[in-house]
Amino acid sequence: MSTKERYINLFTDYGFKKKFGEEPNKNLLLDFLIVSLIIPYLQLIS
């Protein structure tokens, strides 16, 4: 048995969908969208 750890690369389509596309991670996706889309938009218009 290998002790090498494995990680999901979020920069790939598979990794992003695996992490953010599952129902248990719905809140994580919403937080990600707020931080990456809404907050910069609000800073732009203010």
MMTF fields as JSON, N, C-alpha, C and O atoms, coordinates in Angstrom:
{
  "mmtfVersion": "1.0.0",
  "mmtfProducer": "UNKNOWN",
  "numBonds": 183,
  "numAtoms": 184,
  "numGroups": 46,
  "numChains": 1,
  "numModels": 1,
  "chainsPerModel": [1],
  "groupsPerChain": [46],
  "chainIdList": ["A"],
  "bondAtomList": [4, 2, 8, 6, 12, 10, 16, 14, 20, 18, 24, 22, 28, 26, 32, 30, 36, 34, 40, 38, 44, 42, 48, 46, 52, 50, 56, 54, 60, 58, 64, 62, 68, 66, 72, 70, 76, 74, 80, 78, 84, 82, 88, 86, 92, 90, 96, 94, 100, 98, 104, 102, 108, 106, 112, 110, 116, 114, 120, 118, 124, 122, 128, 126, 132, 130, 136, 134, 140, 138, 144, 142, 148, 146, 152, 150, 156, 154, 160, 158, 164, 162, 168, 166, 172, 170, 176, 174, 180, 178],
  "bondOrderList": [1, 1, 1, 1, 1, 1, 1, 1, 1, 1, 1, 1, 1, 1, 1, 1, 1, 1, 1, 1, 1, 1, 1, 1, 1, 1, 1, 1, 1, 1, 1, 1, 1, 1, 1, 1, 1, 1, 1, 1, 1, 1, 1, 1, 1],
  "groupList": [{"groupName": "MET", "atomNameList": ["N", "CA", "C", "O"], "elementList": ["N", "C", "C", "O"], "formalChargeList": [0, 0, 0, 0], "bondAtomList": [1, 0, 2, 1, 3, 2], "bondOrderList": [1, 1, 2], "singleLetterCode": "M", "chemCompType": "L-PEPTIDE LINKING"}, {"groupName": "SER", "atomNameList": ["N", "CA", "C", "O"], "elementList": ["N", "C", "C", "O"], "formalChargeList": [0, 0, 0, 0], "bondAtomList": [1, 0, 2, 1, 3, 2], "bondOrderList": [1, 1, 2], "singleLetterCode": "S", "chemCompType": "L-PEPTIDE LINKING"}, {"groupName": "THR", "atomNameList": ["N", "CA", "C", "O"], "elementList": ["N", "C", "C", "O"], "formalChargeList": [0, 0, 0, 0], "bondAtomList": [1, 0, 2, 1, 3, 2], "bondOrderList": [1, 1, 2], "singleLetterCode": "T", "chemCompType": "L-PEPTIDE LINKING"}, {"groupName": "LYS", "atomNameList": ["N", "CA", "C", "O"], "elementList": ["N", "C", "C", "O"], "formalChargeList": [0, 0, 0, 0], "bondAtomList": [1, 0, 2, 1, 3, 2], "bondOrderList": [1, 1, 2], "singleLetterCode": "K", "chemCompType": "L-PEPTIDE LINKING"}, {"groupName": "GLU", "atomNameList": ["N", "CA", "C", "O"], "elementList": ["N", "C", "C", "O"], "formalChargeList": [0, 0, 0, 0], "bondAtomList": [1, 0, 2, 1, 3, 2], "bondOrderList": [1, 1, 2], "singleLetterCode": "E", "chemCompType": "L-PEPTIDE LINKING"}, {"groupName": "ARG", "atomNameList": ["N", "CA", "C", "O"], "elementList": ["N", "C", "C", "O"], "formalChargeList": [0, 0, 0, 0], "bondAtomList": [1, 0, 2, 1, 3, 2], "bondOrderList": [1, 1, 2], "singleLetterCode": "R", "chemCompType": "L-PEPTIDE LINKING"}, {"groupName": "TYR", "atomNameList": ["N", "CA", "C", "O"], "elementList": ["N", "C", "C", "O"], "formalChargeList": [0, 0, 0, 0], "bondAtomList": [1, 0, 2, 1, 3, 2], "bondOrderList": [1, 1, 2], "singleLetterCode": "Y", "chemCompType": "L-PEPTIDE LINKING"}, {"groupName": "ILE", "atomNameList": ["N", "CA", "C", "O"], "elementList": ["N", "C", "C", "O"], "formalChargeList": [0, 0, 0, 0], "bondAtomList": [1, 0, 2, 1, 3, 2], "bondOrderList": [1, 1, 2], "singleLetterCode": "I", "chemCompType": "L-PEPTIDE LINKING"}, {"groupName": "ASN", "atomNameList": ["N", "CA", "C", "O"], "elementList": ["N", "C", "C", "O"], "formalChargeList": [0, 0, 0, 0], "bondAtomList": [1, 0, 2, 1, 3, 2], "bondOrderList": [1, 1, 2], "singleLetterCode": "N", "chemCompType": "L-PEPTIDE LINKING"}, {"groupName": "LEU", "atomNameList": ["N", "CA", "C", "O"], "elementList": ["N", "C", "C", "O"], "formalChargeList": [0, 0, 0, 0], "bondAtomList": [1, 0, 2, 1, 3, 2], "bondOrderList": [1, 1, 2], "singleLetterCode": "L", "chemCompType": "L-PEPTIDE LINKING"}, {"groupName": "PHE", "atomNameList": ["N", "CA", "C", "O"], "elementList": ["N", "C", "C", "O"], "formalChargeList": [0, 0, 0, 0], "bondAtomList": [1, 0, 2, 1, 3, 2], "bondOrderList": [1, 1, 2], "singleLetterCode": "F", "chemCompType": "L-PEPTIDE LINKING"}, {"groupName": "ASP", "atomNameList": ["N", "CA", "C", "O"], "elementList": ["N", "C", "C", "O"], "formalChargeList": [0, 0, 0, 0], "bondAtomList": [1, 0, 2, 1, 3, 2], "bondOrderList": [1, 1, 2], "singleLetterCode": "D", "chemCompType": "L-PEPTIDE LINKING"}, {"groupName": "GLY", "atomNameList": ["N", "CA", "C", "O"], "elementList": ["N", "C", "C", "O"], "formalChargeList": [0, 0, 0, 0], "bondAtomList": [1, 0, 2, 1, 3, 2], "bondOrderList": [1, 1, 2], "singleLetterCode": "G", "chemCompType": "PEPTIDE LINKING"}, {"groupName": "PRO", "atomNameList": ["N", "CA", "C", "O"], "elementList": ["N", "C", "C", "O"], "formalChargeList": [0, 0, 0, 0], "bondAtomList": [1, 0, 2, 1, 3, 2], "bondOrderList": [1, 1, 2], "singleLetterCode": "P", "chemCompType": "L-PEPTIDE LINKING"}, {"groupName": "VAL", "atomNameList": ["N", "CA", "C", "O"], "elementList": ["N", "C", "C", "O"], "formalChargeList": [0, 0, 0, 0], "bondAtomList": [1, 0, 2, 1, 3, 2], "bondOrderList": [1, 1, 2], "singleLetterCode": "V", "chemCompType": "L-PEPTIDE LINKING"}, {"groupName": "GLN", "atomNameList": ["N", "CA", "C", "O"], "elementList": ["N", "C", "C", "O"], "formalChargeList": [0, 0, 0, 0], "bondAtomList": [1, 0, 2, 1, 3, 2], "bondOrderList": [1, 1, 2], "singleLetterCode": "Q", "chemCompType": "L-PEPTIDE LINKING"}],
  "groupTypeList": [0, 1, 2, 3, 4, 5, 6, 7, 8, 9, 10, 2, 11, 6, 12, 10, 3, 3, 3, 10, 12, 4, 4, 13, 8, 3, 8, 9, 9, 9, 11, 10, 9, 7, 14, 1, 9, 7, 7, 13, 6, 9, 15, 9, 7, 1],
  "groupIdList": [1, 2, 3, 4, 5, 6, 7, 8, 9, 10, 11, 12, 13, 14, 15, 16, 17, 18, 19, 20, 21, 22, 23, 24, 25, 26, 27, 28, 29, 30, 31, 32, 33, 34, 35, 36, 37, 38, 39, 40, 41, 42, 43, 44, 45, 46],
  "secStructList": [7, 7, 7, 7, 7, 7, 7, 7, 7, 6, 6, 1, 2, 2, 2, 2, 2, 2, 2, 2, 1, 1, 4, 4, 4, 2, 2, 2, 2, 2, 2, 2, 2, 0, 0, 0, 0, 0, 2, 2, 2, 2, 2, 2, 2, 7],
  "xCoordList": [0.833, 0.0, 0.88, 1.823, 0.573, 1.363, 0.929, -0.259, 1.898, 1.586, 1.574, 1.429, 1.725, 1.725, 0.32, -0.665, 0.253, -1.042, -1.465, -0.624, -2.786, -3.326, -4.21, -4.959, -4.107, -4.884, -5.659, -5.252, -6.774, -7.549, -7.101, -7.093, -6.73, -6.316, -7.566, -8.29, -7.822, -9.019, -8.929, -9.926, -7.757, -7.597, -8.024, -8.062, -8.341, -8.846, -10.363, -10.949, -10.986, -12.445, -12.955, -13.929, -12.298, -12.71, -12.609, -13.54, -11.491, -11.281, -12.26, -12.77, -12.532, -13.459, -14.874, -15.56, -15.298, -16.639, -16.742, -17.785, -15.666, -15.675, -15.818, -16.561, -15.116, -15.142, -16.396, -17.018, -16.774, -17.859, -19.188, -20.22, -19.188, -20.409, -21.233, -22.253, -20.817, -21.558, -22.43, -22.055, -23.567, -24.554, -23.988, -24.303, -23.172, -22.649, -21.771, -21.582, -21.241, -20.351, -21.056, -20.398, -22.375, -23.144, -22.795, -22.658, -22.653, -22.3, -20.904, -20.659, -19.996, -18.647, -18.677, -17.954, -19.499, -19.642, -20.224, -19.741, -21.253, -21.856, -20.844, -20.78, -20.069, -19.041, -17.996, -17.555, -17.605, -16.62, -17.157, -16.432, -18.407, -19.0, -19.145, -18.919, -19.513, -19.633, -18.279, -18.178, -17.26, -15.931, -15.369, -14.735, -15.587, -14.963, -15.778, -15.215, -17.087, -17.918, -18.591, -18.486, -19.264, -20.087, -19.247, -19.473, -18.296, -17.493, -16.694, -16.691, -16.012, -15.327, -16.292, -15.95, -17.484, -18.476, -18.895, -18.979, -19.155, -19.555, -18.447, -18.733, -17.193, -16.073, -15.952, -15.542, -16.304, -16.221, -17.256, -16.953, -18.471, -19.523, -19.523, -20.233, -18.754, -18.746, -17.693, -17.564],
  "yCoordList": [-1.176, 0.0, 1.243, 1.343, 2.176, 3.389, 4.431, 4.572, 5.158, 6.218, 7.585, 8.607, 7.608, 8.869, 9.473, 8.806, 10.762, 11.429, 11.87, 12.143, 11.937, 12.346, 13.565, 13.657, 14.485, 15.708, 15.898, 15.416, 16.602, 16.941, 18.319, 19.269, 18.43, 19.697, 20.491, 20.105, 21.598, 22.394, 23.209, 23.792, 23.265, 23.999, 23.171, 23.681, 21.907, 21.074, 21.019, 21.228, 20.744, 20.661, 19.578, 19.786, 18.431, 17.328, 17.715, 17.484, 18.297, 18.662, 19.701, 19.602, 20.709, 21.763, 21.204, 21.514, 20.385, 19.79, 18.816, 18.73, 18.082, 17.121, 17.842, 17.391, 18.956, 19.67, 20.524, 20.498, 21.28, 22.234, 21.741, 22.368, 20.658, 20.213, 19.189, 18.729, 18.824, 17.832, 18.521, 19.564, 17.951, 18.546, 18.883, 19.953, 18.028, 18.394, 19.646, 20.279, 20.005, 21.161, 22.4, 23.331, 22.415, 23.515, 24.851, 25.866, 24.856, 26.088, 26.566, 27.77, 25.639, 26.001, 26.681, 27.652, 26.184, 26.793, 28.193, 29.119, 28.361, 29.686, 30.678, 31.823, 30.263, 31.134, 31.506, 32.653, 30.539, 30.792, 31.816, 32.724, 31.673, 32.607, 34.006, 34.993, 34.103, 35.414, 36.115, 37.298, 35.4, 36.003, 36.373, 37.42, 35.544, 35.789, 36.677, 37.253, 36.812, 37.599, 38.803, 39.918, 38.592, 39.656, 40.717, 41.909, 40.321, 41.304, 42.192, 43.406, 41.667, 42.579, 43.512, 44.662, 43.029, 43.86, 45.015, 46.158, 44.728, 45.768, 46.795, 47.982, 46.364, 47.293, 48.158, 49.316, 47.605, 48.331, 49.445, 50.536, 49.19, 50.191, 51.205, 52.207, 50.976, 51.934, 52.998, 53.878],
  "zCoordList": [0.0, 0.0, 0.0, 0.785, -0.872, -1.005, 0.021, 0.31, 0.569, 1.526, 0.856, 1.527, -0.461, -1.196, -1.185, -1.503, -0.807, -0.754, -2.144, -3.001, -2.365, -3.659, -3.454, -2.482, -4.378, -4.305, -5.599, -6.655, -5.508, -6.699, -7.164, -6.382, -8.428, -8.997, -9.374, -10.291, -8.673, -8.922, -10.201, -10.627, -10.823, -12.079, -13.289, -14.409, -13.069, -14.161, -14.093, -13.031, -15.204, -15.263, -14.317, -13.593, -14.326, -13.461, -11.987, -11.216, -11.602, -10.208, -9.719, -8.603, -10.552, -10.171, -10.002, -9.028, -10.952, -10.863, -9.699, -9.05, -9.432, -8.329, -6.993, -6.121, -6.827, -5.554, -5.384, -4.322, -6.412, -6.279, -6.849, -6.613, -7.575, -8.242, -7.501, -8.015, -6.309, -5.537, -4.494, -3.957, -4.214, -3.301, -1.916, -1.395, -1.298, 0.029, 0.008, 1.046, -1.14, -1.244, -1.798, -2.263, -1.752, -2.312, -1.642, -2.326, -0.323, 0.383, 0.01, -0.064, -0.223, -0.648, -2.011, -2.234, -2.918, -4.235, -4.118, -4.77, -3.299, -3.124, -2.544, -2.993, -1.573, -1.008, -2.052, -2.116, -2.864, -3.918, -4.925, -5.331, -5.321, -6.283, -5.702, -6.403, -4.452, -3.812, -3.766, -4.091, -3.369, -3.258, -4.617, -4.756, -5.615, -6.913, -7.84, -8.771, -7.622, -8.531, -7.883, -8.392, -6.789, -6.215, -5.509, -5.717, -4.691, -3.966, -4.908, -4.703, -5.932, -6.872, -7.612, -7.886, -7.932, -8.602, -7.691, -8.14, -6.428, -5.495, -5.297, -5.14, -5.302, -5.198, -6.444, -6.363, -7.582, -8.843, -8.914, -9.396, -8.444, -8.564, -7.429, -7.511, -6.381, -5.278, -5.445, -4.593]
}
